[in-house]
Amino acid sequence: PLVYCISFTFKQANSAFKITSMLLIFVSALGIITNYVLIFPGVDEGSVADALRYIFYFIPHFCLAQGINDLYTLRERQRICDRFPVTPVGRGISRAQCYDFNNVVSDPFSLTQPGVGTPCLYMFFMGIVFA
C-alpha cells in the first residue's frame, strides 16, 4: 500500500515500483543493521534500539525481516534450552531456568521479543490504513 501511494509521484508506474521497492529494501536493511548495532552489549543503547524498532515497524520490509529473524532467534533459543535436563543436576540449570534466562516465549505470536506478534500487528493495521 505504501508503494502504491508513493507511485503517484512518478510518471511511469513500473519505474515507480522499482525505485520505491529498492528504496524500502535499502531503508529496511539499514534499519535492521542499526537495530543490531544498538543492541550490542558494549553500546548500551537498548532503549534507543527499542524506540527505533517501533519506528521502523512502519516499513513493511523491516517488519517482514524482523519477524523472520525473531522466529529464527526463538527457535534457536528453544533448541539450545531443550538440551538441558528438565530437573537440574548438581550445579546445572534446568530447562525452565534456561527458558527464563534466554527470554524464550512459549507462543511464537507473543507481543514480547522474540515473538512475532508486534510485527504482525503493525503489518495488519498498515494494511487496513493504506487499503
N, C-alpha and C positions, 0 to 999 in steps of 0.2 A: 504493500500500500504506500509506503514512503517513497519508493522508487517511482511509482505512478504519479504521485503529487509533484515530485521534483522534475519529472519528464516534461512538464508543460513549459519549463524554461528553455528547452531546446527546440530546434526546428525539425529535426528528424527523430522519430521515435526510436529507431534502432541504435543510433549513436547515443541518445539519452540513456537508454537502458545499459549500454556497455559502460559508459563513463560513470554513471551513478553506482552500478554494481561494483566496479573496480574501486571506486572511492569508499564505498561502505565496507568492502573487504579489507582495504588498507586501514581504515579507521578502527575496525574491529580487531584486526591483528595488533595494531598499535595499543588498543585498549587492553588486550589480554597481556601483552608484554609489560605494559605499565603496571597492571594489577599484580603480576608476578614479582616484579622488581620491588614494589612497595610492601609485599608480604614477607620478603626475606627477613630472617631474624636480625641481621645486622642493621637493617634500615629502620626498623621500629616505627613504621608508619601504617600500622594496621587499620587505624580508624580512617585515615585518608583513603586507603585502598578500598575499604568497605563503602565509603561515600562515592568514590569514583565508579565502583562496580554498579551501584544502583543508578548512576547517571548513564553509564554505558549500556545498561539493560534496554535503553530506548533504541538501540541499534540492533535490528533483528539478527544480523550475522554474529554479533557478540553474544546475544542470548543463546543462539544455537551452539556456538563453540564453547561457551561457558557451561551449558547444560551437558554436553558430551564429555567435557573434562571432569565435571562433577560426578557423572556416572562412573567414569573410569577410576577416579580417585576413591569413590565409595567402594567399588568392587575390589580394588587392590587392598584397601584397608581391611575389608572383610576377609579377604583371602589370607592376609598376614595374621590377623587375630584368630582365625579358625585353626591355626597351627598350635595355639596354646591349649592346654587341657581345660576342661570345664571347671575343675576344682584346682586350686593352687597346690603345687607340690614343693615342699620345702620353702625356700625363699622366693620361689617363682610367682608369677602373677597368673590370675585366672583369665579365661576368655572374656568374661564380663568386664573385668578391670581393663583389659586391652581395648575393648569396645568403648569404654568410658574415656580412656586416655586419648584415643585416636579420634574421638568425636564421630563414631560410626553410628548412623541412624538406621533404624530397622526399616523405615519406609523410604524408598528412593525418591518419592514425590514430596518429601518433607520440605517445609519452608526454610529450615535452617541448613547451613552449609554442612556437608556437601550434598544435600538434597537438591533435586532439580525443580522443586515446586515454584520457586520465585521466578526463574526464567520462563517457565511455562505460563505462569500468571501474567507476566509482562507481555509475552507474545500474544496471549489470548485477548487481553484488553487493548493492545495496539491494533489487533485485527478488527475489533469492534469499532474502535475510534476512527481508523482510517478507511473502513469499508463503507 
